[in-house]
Amino acid sequence: MDIQEQIKDIKTQLRLFMNGAVSQSMREKGLVYKLNFGVELPRIKEIASSYEKNHALAQALWKEDIRECKILAGLLQPIDTFYPEIADIWVEDIRNVEIAEITCMNLFQHLPYAAAKSFQWIADEREYMQVCGFLTIARLLTKKGDMSERVSEEFLDQAICAFLSGSYHVRSAVMTAISRYMQHSEEYAFCVCRKVEEMENSSRDNEVLLYNKVKELIQD
């Protein structure tokens, strides 16, 4: 089958497993797509398993403004042909946190340039650039854990700045990354505490919120 025939076949399978209740629930939670079949993730992975990883197919699927096609794109995209400039194009196209989380999990964290690219993304002011950057860093911290002193300092400065000025989804991604960072070692946890200790009695609500979230992580 050529690419268009494969996409047609994939859409046929998605329609067979569509779930209107799941799709409606997502809309109510703010996950809006042009088209959402409501197919659950295990079923999407099952569909992906019947295809070989293919750059052209993945790129074509990503261009479809369909939830399940974008998830399949991340599952079917080969690492070796996913160049940094393509990663930027994909991230610029992400419009909700579900696709950000799933694509970071299935693709972005595995890229050989993931660390450098994620720091580039967190320095960007666009919401989902930052979300993808922090979620990718969180996954890299889970796998590798340590950072050099300079990189660690940059990460914490960017994370705190993004939390204090960012949207709800940015703050959530920041806290996911900070949590993974603190879990690595007592030294890392101490560095975070030192950064936020003076925010306890701040007049700025977001600073107090950050202090309390870090405090919760310490207590957990």
N, C-alpha and C positions, 0 to 999 in steps of 0.2 A: 504493500500500500504506500502511496505517496503521502506527504504531510497532510494535505487537505482531507484525504480519505481517513487518515488516522484521527484527525480532529473530529470528523463527522462520526466516526465509530465511538470515540470517547463521549461525545455529547449524547449519543443514543444510550450509552450505559448510564450516564448521569441521570437522564430522564427516567430510566427504569427504577432508580433508587431515590428519586426525589422525595423529600419529606417537607410538606408544607408547614407543618407545626414547628419544625426546627427553624425553617426560614423565617416564619413570623416571629418566633421568639428572639431571633437575632436582630430583626428590625426593631423590636421593642427595646432591645438593649443598646441600640445605636449603631449596630453593624450593618450599614447600608451598602448594598451592591446594586449595580444595574440589573444583574440577574443572579439569583442565588437559589440553587436547587435544594439546599438544606441537606445535602448528603453528608453523613458523618465521616469523621477523619479515618477510622479504620477501613471503611468502604473505599474511600479515595485512595488510600495506600494500596488496597487490594487491586484497584484498577491500574494504578501505576506499576504494580509488579508484573503486569502482563506486557509491558513495553520495555524495550531497551532504552537506556539513557541516550538522548539524542538532542544535540544543540538546536537544530532547526525546529524540531517539534516543540521543545521547551520554549523557545523564543516566540513561536506562533501562539502557543497556549497563553503565555503571559500577556500578549496583546489583546486577547479576548477579555472583555470586561465582565467576566463571570467568576464568581468566588472559587468554584471547584477547579476551574482551568488554571487560575493563578497558583493554587496550592499544588496542582499536578506539575506545573512548570518548575517549581522549586525541587520537586522530587525527581524530575526527569532531566534536569540540566547537568551535563558533565562539568566537573570542576575545572578540567584543563582548558576548556574553551570559554570559561566565564571570566572575561577580562575585567580589570578594574573599572574601565569606562562603562561597561555593560552593567556592572553592579550599581553604579551611580544612577544609571537610567532606570533600573528597576526600583531603587529606593525612592527616586523622585516620583514614581508612579503609585507608590503605596498610599492608600487613603484611609486605612483603619488598622486598629491594633491587632486584630486577629491575623491578618496577612503578614504584618510585621513580625509577630511572634513566631508564626509557623515557618516563614521564609528564613528567619535567623536560625531557627532550629535545624531545618532541613538542608540549608545551603550556606548561608553567610558564615557560620562558625567554622565551616570546613575549608574555607578559602585560604590559600597559602599567604595571602596578603591581608587576612582578616584583621589582624591587630592594627596595622597602619591605617587601613581604611576605616575602621570603627572610630579611631581617634579623629580622623578627618570629619566623620559624620557628626560626632558629638560637638564639634566646634561650629557646626552649621546652625543657623537660627531657625531653620524649617523644622516643624514639629516632628514629622516622621523620619527625617534624617537623624535627629537626635534620638528618637525612640529606637530605631534600628541600631544606632551606634552603641547605646548603653545595653541593649539586650544582647548584642553580639559580644561585648566586653564581658557581660555576666557569664555567658557560656564559655568564653575563653578562660575566665577565672576558675570556673568549675573544673575545666580540663587541666589547666596549667598552674594556676594559682598565683605564682609570684610575678612581681614587676620590679624593674630597677627603681632606684630611689627617685630619679628624675621623672620617669614615666608615672610612678605612683603619685607623686606630687601633682603632676599635670592632670591625672585622672580625678583626684579629689577636688582640685580647684574647679575643673570643668563640671563635675557632678554637682557640687554645691551651687555653683552659678546657675546651672540648668534647673535645679530643683527650685531655687528661689524665684526664677523668672519664667519657668515653663508651664505648660498646660498640665492637666491632670494625668494624661497618658505619659508625658515626659517625666513627671515626678514619680510615677509608678515604675517606669523603666529605670530611672536613677536609683531608686531604693532597691530594686532587684539587683543591680550591679553592686551597690554599696554592701548589701547583705552578703553577696558572694565574696567580696573583698574582705569583709570583716571575719568571715568564717575561715579564711586562710590561716590566720595566725593572731595571737594576742597583740603582737606588735602592730599589725594592720588595724585591729580594732581600736587600739590606743590612739593611733594616728587620726582616725575618724572622730573619736571622742574629743581629742584636743582641738580639732577644727570647729566643732560645734558647741563646745562647753560654754562659751560666752553668750550663746543664743537663748539660754534658758529663760531669761527675763527680758528678752528683746521686746520692743514695741511693734515689731513687724510680725504679723501673723505667720507668714511662711517660715520665718526663722524659728519661731517657737514650735511650729509643726515639724520641721526638720529635726530639731533637738529631741522632741518627744518620740519621733520614729526611730531615731538612733538609740534612744534610751530603751525602747521596746526591744530592739534587736539585742542589746546587751543583756537584758533581763531574760530573754528567751534562751 
